[in-house]
């Protein structure tokens, strides 16, 4: 039932009956999220959760536990330490999908925030120059290629002054084109005023994160999640973005 519902929503689903098979599939396919029951043949869902969290490649995967068993006391603490969401059966498919989406976006947000922090720490150790490329160099040094977010660097006037390859791919624009734009030039026309207000709040608060809808030259709108920090270098402000898989969007079935 869950597989059918997830596939109908747009997810690509792979399944396994045993912990060993599930771990092998997860290592090879790197899923956006992992869902498990507690009661499994041979080993239980806690064993899977522990092995996922111990994996160098899967440790940050969103994990959702769906079980008919209520976990309390020590088992409750163990479950809370391993899983992003713990759902007590009966769980309707829409409820499962909502929790997968929320857990995935929370993990994505935390990763972007950590990457921003790592870039700031890395920049504190390198010589200060006026070359904006050193910010993107610092990002490459602290983030592996398979986790590289789109990176856009702006000045105090909200004008883009640097962009990485992932940003060009996400926005479907060349680097030269991006560097001719301001932050709100990527925003749908009806949201430009809100984008300008968000920029003002960002500059005042020093940080901003959340969902962001951008437009590409074809007119298509792309849903993303972003985290941004002011003065990553004095006067330069860095935004990191990841696209949101369409299956995670709430209006997918509309």
N, C-alpha and C positions, 0 to 999 in steps of 0.2 A: 504493500500500500504506500509506504513512504517513498520507495523507488519510483513508482508510477507518478506520484504527486510531484516529486522533485523534478523529474524529467519533464512533466507537463509545464512546470514553471520555467524551465530552461536550463536546469542544472544537468551536467554530465555526471552520471552516477556510476561508480564501481562498487561492488560489494564483495565481502568475504565472510566466511562463517567462523573462522578461527583467528586468534590473535596473531599467530605467525604469518598467516596469509594477508591479513589486514596490514600488518607492518610492512611486509614486502611490497604490497601495492602502494602504500603511502610513500615509501622511500622512492619508488620508481616514478610515480605520477605526480607527487607534490600537490595534493588537493588543496583547494581553498579552505575546506573545513572537513572535519572528521566527526562522524556520529557513531556512537556505539551503545549497545545494551550493556547491562552489567553481567547478565547470565549468558555465558558463551561456553562452547565445548572446551574442555581441558583447562583453559585459563580464563580469568574473568576480565571485565572491562577495566578494572583498576590496573591490572597488569599491562594492558594495552596503553592506558594513560601514562603509566610510569615509563614505559619504553619510548613513547612519543616524546615525553618531556626530557628524556635523556638523550635523544637523538640530536646530532649536530645540525641536521637539515630540517627537522620537523618540530623542534622544541617550541616554536612560537605558533604552531598551528592552532586554530580555534578548535576546541574539543567540546562536544555536546554529548552528555550522558542521558539516555532515555531508559528508564527502568520502572518496574512495578514495585521496587523496593524503596522504602523511605530510609535514608541514611541519617543516622543520629550519632551523637557521641564521637568516638574516635573515627568511625567509618565516615561520619559526616564531615569531619575535619579533613580526612584524607581525600574525599570526593571534592571538596571545595578547593583544595590545593592543586588538584589535577585538571579539573574541568571548568570551562568558562560558563557553562550552563548545565544545570541538573534538572531534568524534567521528569515528573512522576506520572506514569501512565494512569489513565488513558490520555494520550497526547494526539490531538488532531494534526493533520498535515500542515495546515496553515500556521498553527502554533509552533511546530517544529521549524518551519521556514522562517518565521519571524525571529526565532531565537538564533538560528544559523546566521541570518543577516546581521543581527545586532552584535553577536560575538565576533563575527568576521570584521565588521567595521571598527569595533573597539580595539581589536588586535592591530588592525591597520593603523589606527590613530596613534596607538602607543608606539608602534614601530617608527612612524614618521617623527614623533616627538623625540624619540631616542636618537634617531639619525641627526636631527637638528642639534641636539646636545653634543653629539660626538663631533660634528663639524665644528661647532664653536670651540670645543676643547682642543681639537687638532689645530685650528687657526691660532690658538694662543701659544703654540709651540713653534710656529714658523715665522721667519722674518716678515715684517710688515712692508708691503709694497703697494703701489697704486694700481697693480694689475688685477682686474676682477677675476681673471682665470684662476687665481690661487684659491678662491672659494670653491670652484668646481673641482679643482685638484684635490682639495681637502675632502670633498664628498666622495670622490673616487677612492681615496685612501682608506675611508672608514666604512664603505658600503661595498658589498660584493656585487658583481655584475648582474647576477640573477635577481637581486633585490633593489636595483637602482631605480629610485623614483624620478619623476620629472622634476627638474630644479629650475626655478626662475629667480633671478636676482634683480632687484629694483633699487632705484635711488630714492631720495626723499620726495621727488616729484611723481613717484609711482610709474616711472618710465623704466622699461626693461633694459638692463645693461649687460646681462649674461643669461645664457640658457644652455642646458646640456642636450645631448642627442635625444634623450627620453622625452624632454619637453617638446622638441620638434616633432617627434612621432605622435605624442599625445594631442598636440594642437593642430597637427597636419600643416604646419608652417615651417618655412626655412628659418634658420637662425637670423639671417639679415632681416627677414620680415618681422620676426618677434622683436628684434631690437629697435624697430621703428614704432612700436606700440606702447600704450600705457595699460595698466592693470585692467581697467574697465573696457578696453577694446576687445577683450576676449569674452566679455559678458553678453548674454542676450540683451537686445536693445531695451526690452521692457524692464530689465533689472539694472540698468546702468546707474540710476540714482541710488539704488540700494548698494551697489558696488562702491560708489564713491563714499557713502556713509560708512560702509564696512572698513574701507581703507583708513578713514579718519579714526575710527575706534581702534583699529590695529596699531596705528602710530602712537596713539595715546596710551594703550594698554601694554604694548611691547610684545604681544603674542596674540595669535588668533588661529583657530582650527575649526574644522567642520566640513560640511558638504559644500561643493561649489560646482555650479553648472556652467560650462564654457561652450562656446560655439566654434566650429571649424569652418573653413572657407566654403564648404558645400552648403552651409546653413544647418547642418546636423548639430544637435546638442549632445555633449558628452558629460556624463555625471562623474564627478571625482570627489575624493576626500583629500583634504589638505591640512598641513600644519605650517605655520609661518612664524618667523621670529624677526623682530627689528634689530638693527645694528649688529648683525652677525659679524660685521666689521663696521666701525662707526660710519654712518651714512648709507650703508648698504643693508638691504633687507631681503632675507631668503625665504622662499616658499617651496615646499616639497609637496608633490601631488601624486596620487595614485588613482587610476580609473576604478570605478566601482563596477564589478561584473553586472551585466544587465539582469541576471537572475535575482540579484539582491535588491533590486529596486522595488518599492512597494506597489507601483502601478503596473507591474509586469503583466498581470492577467487582465488589466482593464481593457 
